[in-house]
Amino acid sequence: MAGSNQKQFDINSVPKYRDLPLLEGTEERHAWDVFGPGDNLGTINYLTPEHVLESMKLVKRGVSFNLDLPLDQPERPQDGSEGRVSYTHNIYRTRGGGDDSLDNFYLQSSSQFDSLAHVRFGSRGFYQGVTDEELDTGRLGIDHWSQHGISGRAVLIDLPRFVGPSFDVHQRTAMDGPMLEAIAKKQGVEFKPADIVLLRTGWMEWYLNSKDQGPGRMNVTDPQPGLDGMRETAEWMWDHKITFFAGDNIACEALPPVPLNFQHRRMIPLFGMTIGEIWDFEELAEDCARDGVYEMFLVAKPLNLPRGVGSPINALAFK
Ligand code: UVW
């Protein structure tokens, strides 16, 4: 029996990318009719109770891996030049013990989910054509995913280990469908419908350990590896029924973006697919390299924040 916010959804009913309608006047296809009118979940609908039960069987050793960076990392410039600034943590010592609050807490400044209210497709609006006014009434807020829960099978794709010693974290290596499949094959794992795909690029590990890191150094114009931005890759992810991708880099996607070919503008508003950014896969990747198991059960719990645009991830992977 599904929880009150969990719909039964038949993933076999999802049309192929080529059968999705074109967004009028564009060459982009949209999935606005796939999950039903008024839907606020998008591809999170793939995470049905049956899928969760099946995915839980991947827990063999009972070990868990934290996927969140410390909330104060990476550090953001306080002058607002990056938009997001680092929070100030106020700790109040009280007679009874303590209390605390955060000032200027940008919900997307550390390991994060982008909600469907994060990116609009120009004048066509947000996912399902939702308007700014409708967002104000509660459509597409991060709270919908919080109430549903995000749990299912995840596959780690470890790009640096796949490439080996010649890997360059400053090169714009764009992972498209064939490359994702080649990495998965070498790792001995297959993609399955409803997968959450974790893309390890090693970029955040480099950044946090680099003498160059620090406020103002996270630059989206600096080349870095990540998900490929081309339409063929959007077709691959849709036809493979990927629930979402999460990366350990700035945007999950390879940077700098190619104009008009940045998956943010397809995945979020057209597919209803969240994007995870700045996740931490280091400990998990070490373990996968050790035991050769690249599939796992993942649980994440974004904030139950009405109208939230993004959220910390609160994510664990279990093996
Ligand atoms: C970028 O597009 C760089 O990331 P975000 O989704 O965090 O705005």
Residues whose N, C-alpha, C, O or C-beta is under 5 A from the ligand:
A	BS01	UVW	D114 V220 I250 A251
